[in-house]
Amino acid sequence: MVSASRSAADVRPLVSRFALIVGAVFLLVGIAGFIPGITTNYDTMTFAGHHSDARLLGVFQVSILHNIVHLLFGAAGIAMARRADTARLYLIGGGAIYLVLWLYGLVINESSGANFVPVNDADDWLHFVLGIGMIGSVCSRPVVGRSPGADQARRRPRQVASGESARRASAGRTHQILSYRNSMPAPTDGELVLAEVVWAHPGRVANLRKSTKGTENVGKEHGTAVHA
């Protein structure tokens, strides 16, 4: 069972891994927002509104509503990470929402009733980083979750076709050499036919010629002497 889980994690697309990580982080942040000590001024926390003075890690202003938003984002990320298309939608859509929240925090007066989430300056710039990071994790990778062997599988038919063409070309040259050899007049006594075959890559060059060097076998570099 452990090996099966590891195999499933290995084949999970990268965009799904990003969504799973982001969702898990949001879930942990939402839980931490309800833990006194991790969240300072816990007794001042309200459901919503700028009057909540609770600070996550002593920095980020939170409320019960703010923590619930984090929990919902976390649960959505974990659920949508199961498929690559929904994971991509989560990262792009969630990133866009956080960029809107960043702009919202810059525009409103933090001491007014419009700051109902609530957010402070630390929240605003964290939302900006989250928005850019979530969208960038998708847009920075044109192809996500692609199998490493996909390109090799696509090139394999070309390689087979190329090898088949080479074999056909080689067979054709061999036929031409034999035809040329058979068309030559029969040698007289004392004559020897030298077949010089020069091998070169990627083609093969064949050259046949007659010689009167005698009847002994004559070997040359890259060639072989044969009797007619």
C-alpha positions in Angstrom: 0.0 0.0 0.0 2.9 2.3 0.8 4.5 1.7 -2.6 1.2 2.3 -4.3 0.9 5.7 -2.6 4.4 6.6 -3.6 3.7 5.6 -7.2 0.6 7.8 -7.2 2.6 10.7 -5.9 5.3 10.2 -8.5 2.9 10.4 -11.4 0.9 13.4 -10.0 1.3 16.4 -12.3 3.5 19.2 -11.0 0.6 21.7 -11.1 -1.4 19.3 -8.8 1.6 19.2 -6.4 1.6 23.0 -6.2 -2.1 23.1 -5.6 -1.8 20.5 -2.9 1.0 22.3 -1.1 -0.8 25.7 -1.3 -4.0 24.1 0.0 -2.2 22.4 2.9 -0.5 25.7 3.9 -3.8 27.5 3.9 -5.4 24.8 6.0 -2.5 25.0 8.6 -2.8 28.8 8.7 -6.5 28.7 9.2 -6.1 26.2 12.1 -3.2 28.3 13.6 -5.5 31.3 13.6 -7.6 29.6 16.3 -4.7 28.6 18.5 -3.9 31.0 21.4 -0.2 31.8 21.6 0.4 31.4 17.9 -2.3 34.0 17.5 -1.6 36.9 19.9 -4.4 39.1 21.5 -6.6 36.1 21.0 -9.2 37.4 23.5 -9.9 40.4 21.3 -10.8 38.3 18.2 -14.2 39.0 16.8 -16.2 37.3 14.0 -15.4 40.1 11.5 -14.6 43.8 11.4 -11.6 46.0 12.0 -12.1 45.9 15.8 -10.5 42.4 15.9 -7.0 43.0 17.2 -5.9 39.4 17.0 -2.6 38.9 15.3 -1.5 35.6 13.7 2.2 35.2 14.6 1.9 38.6 16.2 1.9 40.2 12.7 -1.1 39.4 10.5 -4.5 40.8 11.6 -7.1 38.0 11.7 -10.7 37.4 12.7 -13.0 34.3 12.8 -14.1 35.1 9.3 -10.5 35.5 8.1 -9.6 32.1 9.6 -12.6 30.5 8.0 -11.6 31.9 4.6 -8.1 30.3 5.0 -9.7 27.0 5.9 -12.0 27.1 2.9 -9.1 27.9 0.6 -7.1 25.1 2.1 -9.9 22.5 1.7 -10.6 23.6 -1.9 -6.9 23.3 -2.8 -6.6 19.8 -1.4 -9.8 18.7 -3.2 -8.9 20.3 -6.5 -5.4 19.0 -6.5 -6.6 15.6 -7.6 -6.8 16.6 -11.3 -4.4 18.8 -13.3 -7.2 20.9 -14.8 -8.9 21.7 -11.5 -5.6 22.3 -9.8 -4.7 24.8 -12.5 -8.1 26.5 -12.1 -7.5 26.7 -8.3 -4.1 28.3 -8.6 -5.2 30.8 -11.2 -8.6 31.6 -9.7 -7.2 31.7 -6.1 -4.3 33.9 -7.2 -6.7 36.3 -8.9 -8.8 36.5 -5.8 -5.8 37.3 -3.6 -4.6 40.0 -6.0 -8.1 41.6 -5.7 -7.9 41.4 -1.9 -4.5 43.1 -2.2 -5.9 46.0 -4.2 -8.9 46.1 -1.8 -6.6 46.4 1.2 -4.7 49.3 -0.4 -7.8 51.2 -1.3 -9.9 51.0 1.9 -9.4 52.8 5.2 -8.3 50.1 7.7 -10.2 51.9 10.5 -13.5 52.0 8.5 -16.4 49.5 8.4 -15.2 48.5 4.9 -12.4 46.6 6.5 -14.7 43.7 7.5 -12.3 40.8 6.8 -10.1 42.5 8.4 -6.7 43.1 6.9 -3.7 45.2 7.7 -0.5 46.2 5.8 1.1 42.9 6.5 -1.9 41.1 5.2 -2.1 43.2 2.0 1.5 42.4 0.9 1.1 38.8 1.9 -1.9 38.6 -0.4 0.1 40.2 -3.2 2.9 37.6 -2.8 0.3 34.8 -2.7 -1.5 36.0 -5.8 1.7 36.4 -7.9 3.0 33.1 -6.6 -0.1 31.1 -7.3 -0.6 32.4 -10.8 3.1 32.3 -11.6 3.4 28.6 -10.6 1.1 27.9 -13.6 2.0 30.5 -16.2 5.8 29.9 -15.8 5.4 26.3 -17.1 3.9 25.9 -20.6 3.8 22.1 -20.3 2.9 20.7 -16.9 2.9 17.1 -15.8 4.3 15.9 -19.1 5.6 12.3 -19.1 9.4 12.2 -19.6 9.0 9.4 -22.1 6.5 11.2 -24.2 9.1 12.8 -26.5 10.9 9.5 -26.9 7.7 7.7 -27.8 6.9 10.3 -30.4 10.4 10.1 -32.0 10.4 6.3 -32.1 8.3 6.0 -35.3 10.7 8.3 -37.0 13.7 6.3 -35.9 12.1 3.1 -37.2 11.2 4.7 -40.5 14.7 6.1 -40.8 16.2 2.6 -40.1 13.9 1.0 -42.6 14.9 3.6 -45.3 18.6 2.9 -44.6 18.0 -0.9 -45.0 16.2 -0.4 -48.3 18.9 2.0 -49.6 21.6 -0.5 -48.6 19.7 -3.3 -50.4 19.4 -1.2 -53.5 23.1 -0.4 -53.6 24.0 -4.1 -53.1 21.7 -5.0 -56.1 23.4 -2.4 -58.2 26.9 -3.8 -57.4 25.8 -7.3 -58.2 24.2 -6.2 -61.4 27.4 -4.4 -62.4 29.5 -7.3 -61.5 27.4 -9.8 -63.5 27.4 -7.5 -66.5 31.3 -7.5 -66.7 32.9 -9.7 -69.3 34.4 -12.9 -67.9 38.1 -12.4 -67.1 40.7 -14.3 -69.1 43.3 -16.5 -67.5 45.6 -14.6 -65.2 43.2 -11.8 -64.6 41.7 -11.0 -61.3 38.7 -8.9 -60.5 39.2 -6.6 -57.5 36.1 -5.5 -55.7 37.0 -2.4 -53.6 34.2 -1.4 -51.3 34.8 1.8 -49.4 32.6 2.1 -46.4 31.6 5.5 -45.2 29.0 6.8 -42.8 26.1 7.4 -43.4 26.3 6.2 -47.1 28.2 3.4 -48.6 30.2 3.8 -51.8 31.0 0.8 -54.0 33.5 0.7 -56.8 34.4 -2.3 -58.9 37.2 -2.4 -61.3 39.2 -5.0 -63.3 42.9 -5.6 -62.7 45.6 -7.8 -64.2 47.7 -8.1 -61.1 47.8 -11.9 -61.3 45.8 -14.7 -59.9 46.8 -14.5 -56.3 44.5 -13.0 -53.7 45.2 -9.4 -53.2 43.9 -7.6 -50.1 43.7 -3.9 -49.9 42.7 -1.6 -47.0 38.9 -1.3 -47.0 38.7 -3.8 -49.8 38.7 -7.5 -50.7 40.1 -9.3 -53.8 37.9 -12.0 -55.3 38.2 -14.3 -58.3 35.7 -14.0 -61.0 
